């Protein structure tokens, strides 16, 4: 007789039963926590990247306005406006700039708050006329750019 007898398992080993199923609770909890961390990190990054971002300096836009008046370029002046001017307004500006000899000069930041700024534009006329004046050009941050949302007088200067 051979040991162990055929058709039997060796002594000490019981019948083979299927292994119990492993629980997937740990995996599910881990994935849920990972998802929350990823979403939270994304939200935090978005808040940090957008918070505290201020509009850029408004002075280059005001200088563009000043240069447009001095160069007699109504398109340059119109590009500073939030709303496009009519053709008759543009023609009136150019006539006034030429007749009155209006020249715009340096610009100075007068005030700036969140999304608005006041910029002083130095304006002079030909000799023998009124002395130099400063005009307040109000700019607002609108549609991702600085622009003047007020009116311009017949001379093409801020009212």
C-alpha positions as CSV (number, residue, x, y, z in Angstrom):
1,X,0.0,0.0,0.0
2,X,1.2,3.4,-0.9
3,X,1.1,6.3,1.4
4,X,-1.2,8.3,1.2
5,X,-3.8,6.0,-0.1
6,X,-4.9,7.0,-3.6
7,X,-8.0,9.0,-3.9
8,X,-7.3,10.7,-0.5
9,X,-5.6,13.9,0.4
10,X,-2.7,13.7,2.8
11,X,-3.5,13.8,6.4
12,X,-3.8,17.2,8.0
13,X,-5.4,18.9,5.0
14,X,-9.1,19.3,5.0
15,X,-11.3,19.4,2.0
16,X,-10.6,22.3,-0.3
17,X,-13.2,25.1,0.1
18,X,-13.4,28.2,-2.1
19,X,-11.6,31.2,-0.6
20,X,-13.8,33.9,0.9
21,X,-14.4,36.9,-1.3
22,X,-12.2,39.9,-0.4
23,X,-14.1,43.1,0.5
24,X,-13.7,46.0,-1.9
25,X,-14.8,48.6,0.7
26,X,-11.2,49.9,1.2
27,X,-10.7,50.4,-2.5
28,X,-14.0,52.3,-2.9
29,X,-13.3,54.5,0.1
30,X,-9.7,55.2,-1.2
31,X,-11.0,56.2,-4.6
32,X,-13.7,58.4,-3.1
33,X,-11.1,60.2,-1.0
34,X,-8.8,60.6,-3.9
35,X,-11.6,62.1,-6.0
36,X,-12.4,64.6,-3.3
37,X,-8.8,65.6,-3.0
38,X,-8.5,66.1,-6.8
39,X,-11.6,68.2,-7.0
40,X,-10.7,70.2,-3.9
41,X,-7.2,70.8,-5.3
42,X,-8.6,72.0,-8.7
43,X,-11.0,74.4,-7.0
44,X,-8.3,75.7,-4.8
45,X,-5.9,76.2,-7.7
46,X,-8.6,78.1,-9.7
47,X,-9.4,80.4,-6.8
48,X,-5.7,81.1,-6.1
49,X,-5.0,81.8,-9.8
50,X,-8.0,84.2,-10.3
51,X,-8.1,85.8,-6.9
52,X,-6.3,89.1,-6.5
53,X,-5.7,89.5,-10.2
54,X,-6.1,93.2,-10.9
55,X,-6.5,94.9,-14.2
56,X,-3.3,96.2,-15.8
57,X,-2.1,99.8,-15.6
58,X,-4.6,102.2,-17.3
59,X,-1.9,104.8,-18.2
60,X,-0.9,103.2,-21.6
61,X,-4.6,103.5,-22.7
62,X,-4.7,107.1,-21.6
63,X,-1.5,107.8,-23.4
64,X,-3.0,106.2,-26.5
65,X,-5.8,108.7,-26.2
66,X,-3.4,111.6,-25.8
67,X,-1.3,110.5,-28.8
68,X,-4.4,110.2,-30.9
69,X,-5.4,113.8,-30.2
70,X,-1.9,115.1,-30.9
71,X,-1.4,113.0,-34.1
72,X,-4.9,113.9,-35.3
73,X,-5.8,110.3,-35.4
74,X,-9.5,109.8,-34.6
75,X,-9.2,106.0,-35.0
76,X,-6.7,106.0,-32.2
77,X,-9.0,108.1,-30.0
78,X,-12.0,106.0,-30.9
79,X,-10.2,102.8,-29.9
80,X,-10.1,104.1,-26.3
81,X,-13.9,104.4,-26.2
82,X,-16.1,101.6,-24.9
83,X,-18.7,102.4,-27.6
84,X,-17.7,103.4,-31.1
85,X,-18.4,107.1,-32.1
86,X,-20.5,108.2,-35.0
87,X,-18.7,109.4,-38.2
88,X,-20.1,112.9,-37.6
89,X,-18.5,113.0,-34.1
90,X,-15.2,111.9,-35.5
91,X,-15.3,114.6,-38.2
92,X,-16.1,117.2,-35.6
93,X,-13.1,116.2,-33.4
94,X,-10.6,116.5,-36.3
95,X,-12.0,119.9,-37.3
96,X,-11.7,121.1,-33.8
97,X,-8.2,119.7,-33.2
98,X,-7.0,121.5,-36.4
99,X,-8.9,124.8,-35.9
100,X,-8.0,125.2,-32.2
101,X,-4.5,123.7,-32.4
102,X,-5.2,121.3,-29.6
103,X,-2.3,119.2,-28.5
104,X,-2.5,116.6,-25.7
105,X,0.5,115.8,-23.7
106,X,1.5,113.8,-20.6
107,X,-1.0,111.7,-18.7
108,X,-1.0,111.3,-14.9
109,X,-2.9,108.7,-12.8
110,X,-5.2,110.6,-10.6
111,X,-7.1,107.8,-9.0
112,X,-7.6,104.1,-9.4
113,X,-10.1,101.7,-7.8
114,X,-10.9,98.1,-8.6
115,X,-12.2,98.5,-12.1
116,X,-12.2,102.3,-12.7
117,X,-9.5,104.9,-13.0
118,X,-9.3,108.7,-13.4
119,X,-6.4,109.9,-15.5
120,X,-5.5,113.6,-16.0
121,X,-4.6,114.5,-19.6
122,X,-2.6,117.7,-20.1
123,X,-4.0,119.6,-23.1
124,X,-2.7,122.9,-24.6
125,X,-3.7,125.1,-27.5
126,X,-1.8,127.3,-29.8
127,X,-0.1,130.3,-28.3
128,X,-2.4,133.3,-27.7
129,X,-5.3,131.2,-26.6
130,X,-6.4,129.7,-23.3
131,X,-3.6,128.3,-21.1
132,X,-2.9,124.7,-20.6
133,X,-5.6,122.6,-19.0
134,X,-6.0,119.2,-17.5
135,X,-8.9,117.0,-18.5
136,X,-10.1,114.0,-16.5
137,X,-10.3,110.9,-18.7
138,X,-12.3,108.3,-16.8
139,X,-11.6,104.7,-17.7
140,X,-13.4,101.6,-16.7
141,X,-12.3,97.9,-16.9
142,X,-14.8,96.4,-19.3
143,X,-14.6,93.2,-21.4
144,X,-11.0,92.7,-20.4
145,X,-9.7,96.1,-21.5
146,X,-9.6,99.7,-20.2
147,X,-12.0,102.1,-22.1
148,X,-13.7,105.4,-21.7
149,X,-17.4,105.0,-21.2
150,X,-18.2,108.7,-21.0
151,X,-18.9,111.3,-23.6
152,X,-16.3,113.3,-25.5
153,X,-17.0,117.0,-26.3
154,X,-17.1,118.4,-29.7
155,X,-13.4,119.0,-29.3
156,X,-12.8,115.3,-28.8
157,X,-11.8,115.9,-25.2
158,X,-13.5,114.4,-22.1
159,X,-16.5,116.3,-20.8
